[in-house]
């Protein structure tokens, strides 16, 4: 079973039956997730959702008094597991735009926002993406008011509001960036992330790090006319590094609600330079006390990145739950934001930053996998993926100038017709079920047919034009 955050035993014996039933539901959800011999069936997921909501109603009645309403114990943790699994299962069956599917996205988004806030440096594009998706979630909740439990909708509304508050705070921190400084800020954020990625390679890429250092020096020169300086010291290299480290420590210990653009860029520039020095000094060597945590986070990051490459063909969204639980376990083991060794001593800057990068990168990848999940049932994904590939091929053929003869389109037409013939009364059936995602698959099929039709017409028109040109040439009188 996946790691779950440490929890307390329920204080109220009345909650024990609820815990027992939720544990039973969680086991069913885990078995459903692990069974690859068949597709996840919509009705199975909906039935388990109903069982969980039934327990939520009972729990709310028990905790109706003010003091108990804020209680957090093992029941809440197992309940969160159940909702997370149900949320991902809803995505697996193609119900991405239904209220239960929102739960996992909002939980992941909250984690990501908290880490962006802690990091203090992020791209406006990060915030734009999150803001747009939160608005989508609000629309899904509004649309599901009649279909889903008010207990779930109220919970999700509250969590979205919390995300919106953190998002607004993060947007405020970037609000004083001027149009001419914003691109330089973005570039510095990008370099900082790229450096951290270099730092987790199996072989330390010295040449690549040196290239980023040169880019930093160029940006440093570009920012000087704005009065933005990484350092003021004219002494040795060690003096400059010491000054930047001191300034960086002060700015991190005394953050401002909305820092001036000058301060924001100075601190980010200093962080980049200091990070390059630390990386070159350590060359990817992690202290033994934190090696196990590093290896675990590196494995999770690598596995998630592989899923990004094969998502359309191999990802079952419920698989993400195992990764979420393991990451939450690591994240919640920190004390005051610090990773601790077995003796309770905080990690040095190098280990701290490296572990945080892997943790944040993994959360960001889970976010991306959830966002890019298609609203198509797992049962229809093979057809959807085939049509996606066909569409790409047809668009590429069109981009390269089309075909010289309609006969060249025969393989595409044959495949499209075979997929079209799979429909019964206009629906793609799997057994007796009509899986979700019919609209997405049908639109894609029609688009492929339209592309093939246009290419065929273009080829026929071109052929007719060639024949007409040849006929006119044959009718011309020979010169006397």
N, C-alpha and C positions, 0 to 999 in steps of 0.2 A: 504493500500500500504506500501511496505517496506521503511525503512529509507533510504534516499539518502544524500550524503554530501551537506552541505550548498553551494549555488552557487549565482552568480551574474546574473542580467537580461542582455540579449544581448544588446550590444551598437548599433549595426547596424540594422535598421528596415528591411533591405533586408534579414536578417537571420530569421525573424519571421515566414515566411511560412515554412522554413526548420524545425524550432522548432515544429510547429504545426503538421507537417507530422510525425516527429520522435516521438512525444508524442502519436500520433494515433497508430503508429507501436508498441510502447512499451505497450500500452493497449492491443493490439491484442496478443502480446507475453505473457503478464501476464494471459490473458484469456486462452490461449493455455496451459500454465503451470498449471493452476488451474483445468482445465477440466479433471476429472478422469473417466468420463463415457466412454471414448474411448482412443485409443492409439494416440500418437502424429504422424501425418502423415508427411512423408519426404517432399512432395511437398509443404505443408503449410509452413514449415520452410524455404525451399529454396526460395519461393516467398517473404517471409518477409525479408530474407537476401538481395534479389535483390532490394527491396524497400529502404532499408537502404543505400546500396551502391550508389543508384541513388542520394540520398540526400548528400552523402559524395562528390560526383563529383561536385554538384552545390556549396556546401560549399567551396570546394577548389578553385573554380573559383572566388568566392567572396573574398576569403582571399589570392588571388594571390600575393598581395603586401607584402613586407618584414615585415612591422610592424604588419599586421593583421595575418600573418602566425602563430605567437606565441600566439595569443589571446586565452584565456580560459574563457568561460562563460557558461551559462546554456545549450546552444546547445551542447557543448562538454560533459557535464555531462549526458544529456539524450542520446546522441550518445553512450557514454560508457555503459550506462544501456542497450541499444539495442544490442550492440555487445556482452555484457556479457550474456544476455539472449539467443541470437542466438547461441553463442558458446556452452552454456550448452544444448540448444535444439539440436544442431548437435550431441552432445554426447548421448542424449536421443534416437535419431534415429539411433545410431550405427556408425555415421561418425566421430569417435574419431580421426582418422588419417587424417582428412581433415583440410585445413588451418583455416576456421572459428572456429573450435573446439579449436585451439591453444590459442585463445584470452584469454579465462578465465583462462587457466593454467598459461599463462605468467603473467597476472595481479596478480594472487594469489602468484606466485613464487616471484614476485618483492616485494610484501608486506612481505613475509616470509624472504627474504634476508635482507631487511631493518631492520627487527626486530632482526635477527641473528647478524647483524652488531652492532646494538644498545646494544644488550645483551653482546657482546664481547666474550661470551663463547658458544661453540657449538661443536658438534662431527664431525670428518672428514666424518663419514657415512652420515650425513645430506648433506654435500657438494657433495659427490659422487653421491647421488641419484638425486640431483637437476641438476648437470652437465650432467648426462646421459640423463635425460629427455629433457634438452634444446637442446642437439644434435639431439634427436628424432624430436623435433619441427622444427628444421632447415631442416631436411629431408622432413618433410611434406610440408613445404613451397616450397622447391625446386620442389617437385613433383606436386604441385598445381599451378605452374606458368601459365600454359595454361588455367586452369579452373576458376581461381578466379581473382578478381579485383586487379590490381597493386596497387591501393590506400590502400587496406587492407594489401597486402603482404609487402609493404614498411613500413607501420605502425608497423606490427608485427616484421619485421626484426630489426627495430630500437629498439623496446622494448626488444627483445632477446639480442641485443648487450649491452643494459644497464644492463640486468641481468648478462651477462657474465663478465662485468667489475666489478660489485659488488662481484660476485663469485670469481674472480681472487684475489681481495683484501682480501677476507676472507680466501682463501687458503694460501695467503702470511703470514697471521697472525699465521698460524699453521706450517709454513714451517720449523721452527727451532726446532720443537719437535723431539728429538732423538727416535729411536725405543724402547729403554728401558723406556722412560718417557711417550710415547704416550698412552700406556694402562692405566697408572695412571691418566693421564689427562682425558681420556674417562670415567674412573670410577668416577672422581670428577664431571664431567658434569652430569653423570647419577644420582649421589646422589643429586646434587643440584635440578634437575628436580623432583626427587622422593620426596624430602622434600617439594617442592612447591605444589605437588599434595596432600601430607598429610595435608597441611595447609588449603585445601579447603574442607576437609571432614566435614560432619555434626557433628561428635564427634571427637575431637582432639585426634589422636592416639599417646599418650605419649610414650608407649612402643616401637612403630615403630620408632619414632623420636630418642629415646635413642639408638636404634640399629644402626641407621645411624650415630649417634655421635660416637659410638665405632668404626665404620668403618673409619670415618674421623681420629680418633686418630691413628689407625693402619697405614693409609696412611701417616699421619704426621711423624710417626717414620720411615717409609720406605723412605721418601724423605730427611730426615736429612743428610744421607751420601752424597747427591748431593748438600748440602749447601742450601737446600730449607726449609725455616722456616716460619711457620704461624705467629710466634711472637718471639721476642728476650727477652722480659721482664721476669724477675724471680720473679716479685712481685705477688700481689694477682690476683685472677681470673678477677676482674674488671680492673686491670691494663693491663692485656693481651688483654682483649676485647677492651679497649680504644685504645691500640696500633694498633690492627688489623683494627679497624674502621678508624683510622687516615690514615694508609697506603692505605687502600682500597679507601678512598676518594681522596687521592693524585693520585693514579693510574688511577681512573676513570676520573679525571679532566685533566690529562696529558697523554692520550694514545699515544703509539708509533706505527709507521706504521707496524713494524714487531718485536714484543717484544721477548726478549730472552726467552728461555724455562724456565729458572729459575724464571723470573719475571711473566711469564704467569701462571705457576703453583702456585707460592706464592700467587698471587692475587686471583686465583680461590679457593685455600685452605682457605684463609682468608674470602672470601665471604661465603663459606659454614659454617664456624664456627660462623661468625656473624649472619648468617641467622637462624641457630639453636637457638641462644640466643634470637633473636627477636621473633621467633615462640613460644618458651616456655613462653616468657613473655606475649605474646598476646593471645595464646591459641585459635586462630581462630576468635577472636573478631575484627570486622572491625569498624572503626570510623563511626558514624551515617551519617556524611556528604558524605560518599562514599558508603553507604550501597546499594542504588538503583543501582548504576553502577555495584557493585559487584554482586548483585542478577541477574541482566540482563546478565552479562558475564557468570555467573555460569550456568544459564538456557541454554544459547546457547551452552556452552561447553558440558553439559550433553546431550542435544538433539543430537548434532553432534556425540557424542560417541555412543549413541543408534543406530544412522544410520549406524555406522561402523559395528555393530553386525548384522543388518538386511539388509545391503546394497543390496545383491543379490536379495532379494525378495520385498523390499518396496521402494527403493530409485529411484526417478525420478530426474535426475541430475539438472533439472531446479529449484528444491527445494532449492538448495544451494545458489541461488541468494539472497533470503531473508536474509539468514545468513550473506552473504558477505556484503550486504548493511548495516546491523545493526552494524557489526564489524567495517566497514569503518567509520561509523558515530562516534563511540566511539573513534577510533584511531585518527581521524582528529580533535576531540575536545580537544586533548592534546595541551598544550602550552610549547614549548621548551622541549618536551618529557614528561612533567609532567601532571598528572591528577589534575584538579583544582576543589575546592568546589564551592558552590554557591556564595561565596564572593571573588572568584578569588585566594584563597590561595592554594599553592601546597600541595599535599598529603605527609604524612610522609613516611619514607622508607618502613615500613611494608605494608601500603596500596598500595603504588606505586608498590612494587615488586609483591604483590598478584594479583593486577589488571592486571599487565603486563603479568604475568604467564597465566592467564585465556585467555587474548587476544591472546597471541602467541600460546597457545595450540589449540585454536579454529581455527586460521589460518592454523596451521600445520595439523589439522584434515581434514579441507576442502581440503588442498593440497593432503592428502593421499586418500581421497574419489575420487578426480578427477583422480589421478594416477592409482588407482585400478579399475576404471570404465572399464567394458568390451566393446570392439567395436562391440556390438550386439544391434540391435534395441530393444526398449522397447516392441515391438510387439512379438519379438522372445524370450524375456527373460524367460518366463515361460518354454519353451521347453529347452532352454539352461541350466536353473537352474536344471531341472529334470535330464538332461544328466550329469551335474556336480555331482549331488548326486549319480546317478547310477555308475559313474566312481569311486567315492570314495568308494562305497560299494564293487565293483568288485575288486578294488585294496586291500581292507582290507581282502576280502576272499582269494585272492592270497597270501597275506602276512601271513595269518594264516594256509597256507598249502593246500588251494584249497578245492574242494568238493569231497565227497566219491562216488557220483553218478551224472551223467549228469542231472538226474531229478531235482536235487536241484537248477539247473540254470533256471528252467522253468519260475519262476516269472520275472527274469531279461530279458530273451529272449522275453517273451510276451510283456513287456513294451517297449523294444527296437523296436520290430516289429511294435507295435502300433504307435510309433513316426515315424518310417521309412515310414509307410503307409500314413502319413499326407502329404508327399511330392507330388507335381504335376510336372511331367517332371523334377524331380530332385531338385525342389525348394520348400521351405516352403513358402506358400502363406498366406496372411491375406487379405481376400477379393480379390480385383484385384491387390493388391500391392505385390511387392517382397521386403520385408524389408531388410535393410542392416544387415550384420552379417551372411550371408549364409555360408561363408567359415568357420567361427569359429564353427558354429553349426554342419556343416557336418563333420569337422575334429573330433569333440568330439564324434559324433555318430559313426563314423568309428572306433575310438579308443575303444569305449565301445563294439562294435561288436567283435573287435579283442581280447579284454580281455576275453569276454565270450567264444569265439572260443578256445582260448588257455586253459582256465579252463576246457572246455568240453573235449578237446583232452587229457589233463593230467588225467582227471577222467577215460576216456575210456582206456588209456594205463595202468593205475593202476589196473583197473578191469581185463583187459586181463592178466596182470602179475599175479594177484591173482589166476585167473582160471588156468593158466599154472602151477603155483606152486602147486595147489591142485591136478591137473592131474598127475604130476610127483610123488607126494606122494602116489597116489592111485595105480600106476604101480609098485611100489617097492615090491620086494619079501619079504614075512614075514621071520623073522629070524628062523633058524632051531634049 
